[in-house]
Amino acid sequence: MVDHNSELVLETKGLKAYFGDNLAVRGVDFKVHSNSVTAIIGPSGCGKSTFIRCLNRLHEEVPGARAEGSVRLKDQDIYAKDMDPVMVRRQIGMVFQKANPFPGMTIFENVVAGLKLAGIRKKSFLEETAERSLTHAALWDEVKNKLHQPATSLSGGQQQRLCIARTLAIDPPVLLMDEPTSALDPISTSKIEELILQIKKHVTIVIVTHNMQQAARVSDYTAFFLLGELVEFDETSKMFTVPKDKRTEQYVTGKFG
Amino acid sequence: MKKSALFQFAERKYPYRKLKNVLILSTLYLSAMLAVTFLGAVFAYVVMRGVPGLSLSFLTELPKPVGEEGGGMANALLGSLELVFLASSLGIVWGVMVGVYLSEFGREKMASSVRFATELLNSVPSIVIGVFVYVILVKPLKTFSTLAGAVALGVLMVPTIARTTEEILKMMPVHFREAGLALGIPRWKVILKVVVRGSIPGITTGVILAVARVAGETAPLLFTALNNRFWQFGLFEPIASLPVQIYTYAISPFEEWHTQAWAGALILVLFVFAINLCTRVLLAKRSQ
């Protein structure tokens, strides 16, 4: 059930994203409640991926891309002048569409990469974190005996869960997922959906998805994007049954998109 | 059924097309075989002429003075290893850094000038590099030296390593960089520990090409490391190397030295083969 009193974790105001002169996100006001799962749906090219990439300041890494407006993570302004993007990304993790374990690293090295490359060397801490993260990502039992094998030896679905574990290892309060299951088979997809429902006790999740059933299954809130604008934002149960906007209704019932 | 105009045309041309096919295929096949045969012939000849000169003393003893029997190239063997090792330390680090700059940081105009410069450097005859190092190191230090030889060879390695590194790093998909950045890893560390580290197998190929190339270089050493008939380990003395020793013995009037030169050539060829083979094995192991 949705808890209306839970605190706001993320809030955007008038968020705009550009690629060169091209406006991809056209001023979005958006709120994310703590320990909820918020799904972002919309047709391809509607700016939903660009939007969540603004939330951890990854958008600006694309040559020529920039963002305007404000994004607040609790009481911090993510786009403040003195804010280091590295510090933003340590609090707002991201899982991508394509599983991307680091090449040349073992399973273990991948899970702790974020910690190790931040300079943490304590072996016991790294080992504990690896086990906990892999357990949360529902992968521990499958890999506990081969932690020191190359990450690329895993199947696609396992690799994606490894990437989730790698992000959970840095213990971010917010986790962004950009179509995390669109390249996976139904069994791997359901495993990831289950783990989303498990880990939302610990992290707040924003997930971009093309799969309407997935949004309905895992999310508490849903946002519908169209042509770079946020058309409607509400509790998932309402969005899929009594949407206020005609366009939302057409999209969720499959009339276009 | 009526045959189409195209079909009739193709039918008429068929024997000619088949002939052309056979001709081109056999030309390609012969070219490939010729290349292999050529390498095989060189290797066979070097083995044939080199083996008689091989002995334990060849591998362990210093050259004997003219007129005395026996002696070996032990100092040149070790000298070559030392030169190649020092040159690699310089050339690999330097070349990889140039490659990382070109692929990750180079602004368009600057990067293309640097790229062009490395290409030019690659086509500068190695003897010119030798003369240049002579001017900047040998003359000021007033001595031929290991250091000068290693610098000359190291510079020769830079273009190959830089270009391979650049190409390999550019092949690394952008989503690995994004994954690293999204974990809150600073950009330079993402490049070093994710992008470069993940590209090591590819970069190694460039490094081997470069090492194999400089291991056999003679011309730049004539002006820099010179030669030495004795053991030598310091940085600031002339040092013996296999290619220069082979050259010296091969142009000498003594039959025994000729035999030794062939033996030296055999060792050099085997050394380069061994480097190639080792890395292939290592790479195959890594990719499993």
Interface residues (C-beta under 8 A of the other chain):
Chain A: N56 L58 E61 P85 V86 M87 V88 R89 R90 Q91 G93 M94 F96 K98 N100 F102 P103 G104 M105 A113 G114 L117 A118 C163 R166 T167 I170
Chain B: M172 P173 H175 F176 R177 E178 A179 G180 L181 A182 L183 G184 I185 P186 K189 V190 K193 V194 R197 G198 S199 I200 P201 R286
